[in-house]
Amino acid sequence: MKYRSSNVEQEKKIQVPNIIERVDLLRFVISILIVCFILLSGCSEEEIKTIEQSILLDSDISLDAVFHTEELNEQQAISLYNTDTGYGILQFKKQDNGWEYQQALSARHEESEHPLSTNFVYKDNYSVAIGEIFDPEISKVTVEYNNNERVATIIEVDKRMFWYFVFKQGGEDILKSHISGYTADGELIYQNN
């Protein structure tokens, strides 16, 4: 009998480490499951939409036509685009899920005796003056508004020249702006009004 009881004691000793190993294994598996759950729950949030995704998904403008994008502030952005017959501006507003396309406004390219064209887009809290430069001598465009003169941004795209200027305020008052075009030497070539 002693032989048997010794065998039972050895079996009990062998079983005790197995139980500890199983508990450790169970803790390890539970830890892995918790980490996986945390990682997966972080990935399940809705993706924040970029301006490019908003153009592709929500507008009928080709992303290839867009030649400039600018965030005006934390809540608003614009993109400039060209077409075979003109150019335009896309407007975006920031939402909880990212940038939301608002609208597209376009202008036709028309031959004119003027060396540059001018169009205005005005919203409640910002406005944009935009145009195309037809005279290759023009290398600088200025916008004068409320006795302040600022230099507009000029962008060359596919051998066409565009200019734009963003006003920090909105409203139709920007229509009173004076737009001027200058050569590299500072010679005035064009002035509206």
C-alpha positions as protocol buffer text, in pm:
chain_id: "A"
residue {
  index: 1
  type: MET
  ca { x: 0 y: 0 z: 0 }
}
residue {
  index: 2
  type: LYS
  ca { x: 278 y: 233 z: 66 }
}
residue {
  index: 3
  type: TYR
  ca { x: 379 y: 197 z: -286 }
}
residue {
  index: 4
  type: ARG
  ca { x: 37 y: 307 z: -402 }
}
residue {
  index: 5
  type: SER
  ca { x: 11 y: 604 z: -167 }
}
residue {
  index: 6
  type: SER
  ca { x: 351 y: 722 z: -278 }
}
residue {
  index: 7
  type: ASN
  ca { x: 228 y: 702 z: -635 }
}
residue {
  index: 8
  type: VAL
  ca { x: -85 y: 905 z: -547 }
}
residue {
  index: 9
  type: GLU
  ca { x: 127 y: 1170 z: -374 }
}
residue {
  index: 10
  type: GLN
  ca { x: 350 y: 1192 z: -680 }
}
residue {
  index: 11
  type: GLU
  ca { x: 42 y: 1229 z: -900 }
}
residue {
  index: 12
  type: LYS
  ca { x: -87 y: 1508 z: -674 }
}
residue {
  index: 13
  type: LYS
  ca { x: 248 y: 1684 z: -692 }
}
residue {
  index: 14
  type: ILE
  ca { x: 248 y: 1659 z: -1069 }
}
residue {
  index: 15
  type: GLN
  ca { x: -110 y: 1792 z: -1095 }
}
residue {
  index: 16
  type: VAL
  ca { x: -44 y: 2104 z: -885 }
}
residue {
  index: 17
  type: PRO
  ca { x: 205 y: 2253 z: -1131 }
}
residue {
  index: 18
  type: ASN
  ca { x: -36 y: 2174 z: -1417 }
}
residue {
  index: 19
  type: ILE
  ca { x: -310 y: 2380 z: -1249 }
}
residue {
  index: 20
  type: ILE
  ca { x: -72 y: 2674 z: -1198 }
}
residue {
  index: 21
  type: GLU
  ca { x: 40 y: 2655 z: -1561 }
}
residue {
  index: 22
  type: ARG
  ca { x: -323 y: 2648 z: -1675 }
}
residue {
  index: 23
  type: VAL
  ca { x: -409 y: 2954 z: -1464 }
}
residue {
  index: 24
  type: ASP
  ca { x: -107 y: 3141 z: -1605 }
}
residue {
  index: 25
  type: LEU
  ca { x: -205 y: 3038 z: -1958 }
}
residue {
  index: 26
  type: LEU
  ca { x: -563 y: 3153 z: -1896 }
}
residue {
  index: 27
  type: ARG
  ca { x: -438 y: 3491 z: -1766 }
}
residue {
  index: 28
  type: PHE
  ca { x: -214 y: 3527 z: -2072 }
}
residue {
  index: 29
  type: VAL
  ca { x: -502 y: 3450 z: -2310 }
}
residue {
  index: 30
  type: ILE
  ca { x: -732 y: 3695 z: -2131 }
}
residue {
  index: 31
  type: SER
  ca { x: -462 y: 3965 z: -2146 }
}
residue {
  index: 32
  type: ILE
  ca { x: -420 y: 3909 z: -2522 }
}
residue {
  index: 33
  type: LEU
  ca { x: -798 y: 3930 z: -2574 }
}
residue {
  index: 34
  type: ILE
  ca { x: -818 y: 4257 z: -2378 }
}
residue {
  index: 35
  type: VAL
  ca { x: -534 y: 4410 z: -2581 }
}
residue {
  index: 36
  type: CYS
  ca { x: -697 y: 4298 z: -2908 }
}
residue {
  index: 37
  type: PHE
  ca { x: -1032 y: 4444 z: -2798 }
}
residue {
  index: 38
  type: ILE
  ca { x: -872 y: 4778 z: -2714 }
}
residue {
  index: 39
  type: LEU
  ca { x: -690 y: 4791 z: -3048 }
}
residue {
  index: 40
  type: LEU
  ca { x: -998 y: 4693 z: -3248 }
}
residue {
  index: 41
  type: SER
  ca { x: -1223 y: 4939 z: -3067 }
}
residue {
  index: 42
  type: GLY
  ca { x: -981 y: 5219 z: -3159 }
}
residue {
  index: 43
  type: CYS
  ca { x: -994 y: 5116 z: -3526 }
}
residue {
  index: 44
  type: SER
  ca { x: -1372 y: 5106 z: -3540 }
}
residue {
  index: 45
  type: GLU
  ca { x: -1407 y: 5486 z: -3519 }
}
residue {
  index: 46
  type: GLU
  ca { x: -1530 y: 5658 z: -3834 }
}
residue {
  index: 47
  type: GLU
  ca { x: -1250 y: 5771 z: -4064 }
}
residue {
  index: 48
  type: ILE
  ca { x: -1192 y: 6147 z: -4084 }
}
residue {
  index: 49
  type: LYS
  ca { x: -1256 y: 6262 z: -4443 }
}
residue {
  index: 50
  type: THR
  ca { x: -978 y: 6463 z: -4611 }
}
residue {
  index: 51
  type: ILE
  ca { x: -1038 y: 6740 z: -4862 }
}
residue {
  index: 52
  type: GLU
  ca { x: -920 y: 6510 z: -5142 }
}
residue {
  index: 53
  type: GLN
  ca { x: -1165 y: 6238 z: -5037 }
}
residue {
  index: 54
  type: SER
  ca { x: -1444 y: 6495 z: -5021 }
}
residue {
  index: 55
  type: ILE
  ca { x: -1366 y: 6606 z: -5378 }
}
residue {
  index: 56
  type: LEU
  ca { x: -1365 y: 6247 z: -5503 }
}
residue {
  index: 57
  type: LEU
  ca { x: -1677 y: 6135 z: -5317 }
}
residue {
  index: 58
  type: ASP
  ca { x: -1899 y: 6444 z: -5311 }
}
residue {
  index: 59
  type: SER
  ca { x: -1821 y: 6668 z: -5609 }
}
residue {
  index: 60
  type: ASP
  ca { x: -1827 y: 6613 z: -5982 }
}
residue {
  index: 61
  type: ILE
  ca { x: -1483 y: 6775 z: -6023 }
}
residue {
  index: 62
  type: SER
  ca { x: -1190 y: 6554 z: -6118 }
}
residue {
  index: 63
  type: LEU
  ca { x: -910 y: 6550 z: -5862 }
}
residue {
  index: 64
  type: ASP
  ca { x: -667 y: 6595 z: -6154 }
}
residue {
  index: 65
  type: ALA
  ca { x: -826 y: 6934 z: -6230 }
}
residue {
  index: 66
  type: VAL
  ca { x: -753 y: 7068 z: -5880 }
}
residue {
  index: 67
  type: PHE
  ca { x: -431 y: 7271 z: -5881 }
}
residue {
  index: 68
  type: HIS
  ca { x: -432 y: 7434 z: -5538 }
}
residue {
  index: 69
  type: THR
  ca { x: -589 y: 7372 z: -5197 }
}
residue {
  index: 70
  type: GLU
  ca { x: -574 y: 7602 z: -4897 }
}
residue {
  index: 71
  type: GLU
  ca { x: -719 y: 7576 z: -4549 }
}
residue {
  index: 72
  type: LEU
  ca { x: -842 y: 7927 z: -4471 }
}
residue {
  index: 73
  type: ASN
  ca { x: -896 y: 7854 z: -4103 }
}
residue {
  index: 74
  type: GLU
  ca { x: -986 y: 7556 z: -3884 }
}
residue {
  index: 75
  type: GLN
  ca { x: -1338 y: 7541 z: -4029 }
}
residue {
  index: 76
  type: GLN
  ca { x: -1306 y: 7637 z: -4396 }
}
residue {
  index: 77
  type: ALA
  ca { x: -1097 y: 7550 z: -4700 }
}
residue {
  index: 78
  type: ILE
  ca { x: -1095 y: 7611 z: -5073 }
}
residue {
  index: 79
  type: SER
  ca { x: -956 y: 7432 z: -5375 }
}
residue {
  index: 80
  type: LEU
  ca { x: -893 y: 7594 z: -5712 }
}
residue {
  index: 81
  type: TYR
  ca { x: -946 y: 7394 z: -6028 }
}
residue {
  index: 82
  type: ASN
  ca { x: -925 y: 7449 z: -6401 }
}
residue {
  index: 83
  type: THR
  ca { x: -1136 y: 7322 z: -6687 }
}
residue {
  index: 84
  type: ASP
  ca { x: -1108 y: 7334 z: -7064 }
}
residue {
  index: 85
  type: THR
  ca { x: -1341 y: 7634 z: -7066 }
}
residue {
  index: 86
  type: GLY
  ca { x: -1242 y: 7817 z: -6749 }
}
residue {
  index: 87
  type: TYR
  ca { x: -1159 y: 7777 z: -6382 }
}
residue {
  index: 88
  type: GLY
  ca { x: -1338 y: 7754 z: -6051 }
}
residue {
  index: 89
  type: ILE
  ca { x: -1331 y: 7731 z: -5677 }
}
residue {
  index: 90
  type: LEU
  ca { x: -1450 y: 7448 z: -5451 }
}
residue {
  index: 91
  type: GLN
  ca { x: -1560 y: 7535 z: -5099 }
}
residue {
  index: 92
  type: PHE
  ca { x: -1533 y: 7306 z: -4795 }
}
residue {
  index: 93
  type: LYS
  ca { x: -1648 y: 7319 z: -4435 }
}
residue {
  index: 94
  type: LYS
  ca { x: -1499 y: 7119 z: -4147 }
}
residue {
  index: 95
  type: GLN
  ca { x: -1742 y: 6879 z: -3976 }
}
residue {
  index: 96
  type: ASP
  ca { x: -1695 y: 6623 z: -3698 }
}
residue {
  index: 97
  type: ASN
  ca { x: -1615 y: 6352 z: -3956 }
}
residue {
  index: 98
  type: GLY
  ca { x: -1377 y: 6569 z: -4160 }
}
residue {
  index: 99
  type: TRP
  ca { x: -1404 y: 6804 z: -4457 }
}
residue {
  index: 100
  type: GLU
  ca { x: -1743 y: 6837 z: -4625 }
}
residue {
  index: 101
  type: TYR
  ca { x: -1778 y: 6965 z: -4981 }
}
residue {
  index: 102
  type: GLN
  ca { x: -2010 y: 7268 z: -4992 }
}
residue {
  index: 103
  type: GLN
  ca { x: -2023 y: 7389 z: -5352 }
}
residue {
  index: 104
  type: ALA
  ca { x: -1831 y: 7462 z: -5670 }
}
residue {
  index: 105
  type: LEU
  ca { x: -1840 y: 7795 z: -5848 }
}
residue {
  index: 106
  type: SER
  ca { x: -1686 y: 7834 z: -6192 }
}
residue {
  index: 107
  type: ALA
  ca { x: -1609 y: 8104 z: -6446 }
}
residue {
  index: 108
  type: ARG
  ca { x: -1573 y: 8072 z: -6821 }
}
residue {
  index: 109
  type: HIS
  ca { x: -1251 y: 8163 z: -6995 }
}
residue {
  index: 110
  type: GLU
  ca { x: -1345 y: 8439 z: -7235 }
}
residue {
  index: 111
  type: GLU
  ca { x: -1118 y: 8628 z: -7466 }
}
residue {
  index: 112
  type: SER
  ca { x: -1109 y: 8984 z: -7348 }
}
residue {
  index: 113
  type: GLU
  ca { x: -927 y: 9305 z: -7415 }
}
residue {
  index: 114
  type: HIS
  ca { x: -833 y: 9302 z: -7046 }
}
residue {
  index: 115
  type: PRO
  ca { x: -501 y: 9144 z: -6951 }
}
residue {
  index: 116
  type: LEU
  ca { x: -661 y: 8958 z: -6661 }
}
residue {
  index: 117
  type: SER
  ca { x: -1004 y: 8848 z: -6546 }
}
residue {
  index: 118
  type: THR
  ca { x: -1157 y: 8896 z: -6203 }
}
residue {
  index: 119
  type: ASN
  ca { x: -1433 y: 8705 z: -6023 }
}
residue {
  index: 120
  type: PHE
  ca { x: -1545 y: 8723 z: -5662 }
}
residue {
  index: 121
  type: VAL
  ca { x: -1680 y: 8458 z: -5426 }
}
residue {
  index: 122
  type: TYR
  ca { x: -1816 y: 8587 z: -5099 }
}
residue {
  index: 123
  type: LYS
  ca { x: -1935 y: 8403 z: -4793 }
}
residue {
  index: 124
  type: ASP
  ca { x: -2035 y: 8528 z: -4449 }
}
residue {
  index: 125
  type: ASN
  ca { x: -1688 y: 8513 z: -4297 }
}
residue {
  index: 126
  type: TYR
  ca { x: -1445 y: 8504 z: -4591 }
}
residue {
  index: 127
  type: SER
  ca { x: -1431 y: 8604 z: -4955 }
}
residue {
  index: 128
  type: VAL
  ca { x: -1207 y: 8521 z: -5250 }
}
residue {
  index: 129
  type: ALA
  ca { x: -1106 y: 8721 z: -5556 }
}
residue {
  index: 130
  type: ILE
  ca { x: -988 y: 8493 z: -5835 }
}
residue {
  index: 131
  type: GLY
  ca { x: -899 y: 8533 z: -6199 }
}
residue {
  index: 132
  type: GLU
  ca { x: -689 y: 8427 z: -6494 }
}
residue {
  index: 133
  type: ILE
  ca { x: -392 y: 8625 z: -6629 }
}
residue {
  index: 134
  type: PHE
  ca { x: -396 y: 8656 z: -7008 }
}
residue {
  index: 135
  type: ASP
  ca { x: -99 y: 8891 z: -7054 }
}
residue {
  index: 136
  type: PRO
  ca { x: 228 y: 8701 z: -6998 }
}
residue {
  index: 137
  type: GLU
  ca { x: 398 y: 9029 z: -6898 }
}
residue {
  index: 138
  type: ILE
  ca { x: 198 y: 9039 z: -6574 }
}
residue {
  index: 139
  type: SER
  ca { x: 402 y: 8889 z: -6291 }
}
residue {
  index: 140
  type: LYS
  ca { x: 235 y: 9056 z: -5994 }
}
residue {
  index: 141
  type: VAL
  ca { x: -130 y: 9116 z: -5905 }
}
residue {
  index: 142
  type: THR
  ca { x: -235 y: 9335 z: -5613 }
}
residue {
  index: 143
  type: VAL
  ca { x: -569 y: 9375 z: -5439 }
}
residue {
  index: 144
  type: GLU
  ca { x: -651 y: 9706 z: -5271 }
}
residue {
  index: 145
  type: TYR
  ca { x: -934 y: 9700 z: -5021 }
}
residue {
  index: 146
  type: ASN
  ca { x: -1012 y: 9942 z: -4735 }
}
residue {
  index: 147
  type: ASN
  ca { x: -693 y: 10139 z: -4812 }
}
residue {
  index: 148
  type: ASN
  ca { x: -477 y: 9827 z: -4772 }
}
residue {
  index: 149
  type: GLU
  ca { x: -288 y: 9684 z: -5068 }
}
residue {
  index: 150
  type: ARG
  ca { x: -197 y: 9316 z: -5064 }
}
residue {
  index: 151
  type: VAL
  ca { x: -23 y: 9092 z: -5316 }
}
residue {
  index: 152
  type: ALA
  ca { x: -229 y: 8809 z: -5464 }
}
residue {
  index: 153
  type: THR
  ca { x: -97 y: 8457 z: -5513 }
}
residue {
  index: 154
  type: ILE
  ca { x: -14 y: 8361 z: -5873 }
}
residue {
  index: 155
  type: ILE
  ca { x: -10 y: 7997 z: -5983 }
}
residue {
  index: 156
  type: GLU
  ca { x: 91 y: 7861 z: -6324 }
}
residue {
  index: 157
  type: VAL
  ca { x: -91 y: 7548 z: -6440 }
}
residue {
  index: 158
  type: ASP
  ca { x: -56 y: 7390 z: -6785 }
}
residue {
  index: 159
  type: LYS
  ca { x: 78 y: 7712 z: -6939 }
}
residue {
  index: 160
  type: ARG
  ca { x: -211 y: 7912 z: -6791 }
}
residue {
  index: 161
  type: MET
  ca { x: -169 y: 8169 z: -6513 }
}
residue {
  index: 162
  type: PHE
  ca { x: -422 y: 8211 z: -6233 }
}
residue {
  index: 163
  type: TRP
  ca { x: -430 y: 8453 z: -5943 }
}
residue {
  index: 164
  type: TYR
  ca { x: -631 y: 8459 z: -5622 }
}
residue {
  index: 165
  type: PHE
  ca { x: -659 y: 8650 z: -5298 }
}
residue {
  index: 166
  type: VAL
  ca { x: -844 y: 8549 z: -4979 }
}
residue {
  index: 167
  type: PHE
  ca { x: -1015 y: 8825 z: -4779 }
}
residue {
  index: 168
  type: LYS
  ca { x: -1046 y: 8763 z: -4405 }
}
residue {
  index: 169
  type: GLN
  ca { x: -1398 y: 8905 z: -4405 }
}
residue {
  index: 170
  type: GLY
  ca { x: -1704 y: 8817 z: -4607 }
}
residue {
  index: 171
  type: GLY
  ca { x: -1975 y: 9008 z: -4783 }
}
residue {
  index: 172
  type: GLU
  ca { x: -2035 y: 9195 z: -5106 }
}
residue {
  index: 173
  type: ASP
  ca { x: -1815 y: 9489 z: -5001 }
}
residue {
  index: 174
  type: ILE
  ca { x: -1518 y: 9314 z: -5160 }
}
residue {
  index: 175
  type: LEU
  ca { x: -1666 y: 9403 z: -5499 }
}
residue {
  index: 176
  type: LYS
  ca { x: -1527 y: 9752 z: -5435 }
}
residue {
  index: 177
  type: SER
  ca { x: -1170 y: 9617 z: -5443 }
}
residue {
  index: 178
  type: HIS
  ca { x: -916 y: 9755 z: -5689 }
}
residue {
  index: 179
  type: ILE
  ca { x: -726 y: 9488 z: -5879 }
}
residue {
  index: 180
  type: SER
  ca { x: -396 y: 9582 z: -6047 }
}
residue {
  index: 181
  type: GLY
  ca { x: -154 y: 9387 z: -6266 }
}
residue {
  index: 182
  type: TYR
  ca { x: 215 y: 9475 z: -6290 }
}
residue {
  index: 183
  type: THR
  ca { x: 518 y: 9366 z: -6493 }
}
residue {
  index: 184
  type: ALA
  ca { x: 833 y: 9237 z: -6324 }
}
residue {
  index: 185
  type: ASP
  ca { x: 972 y: 9592 z: -6355 }
}
residue {
  index: 186
  type: GLY
  ca { x: 675 y: 9736 z: -6166 }
}
residue {
  index: 187
  type: GLU
  ca { x: 497 y: 9885 z: -6468 }
}
residue {
  index: 188
  type: LEU
  ca { x: 118 y: 9901 z: -6425 }
}
residue {
  index: 189
  type: ILE
  ca { x: -49 y: 9711 z: -6709 }
}
residue {
  index: 190
  type: TYR
  ca { x: -401 y: 9674 z: -6576 }
}
residue {
  index: 191
  type: GLN
  ca { x: -625 y: 9827 z: -6313 }
}
residue {
  index: 192
  type: ASN
  ca { x: -1000 y: 9779 z: -6270 }
}
residue {
  index: 193
  type: ASN
  ca { x: -1235 y: 10065 z: -6177 }
}
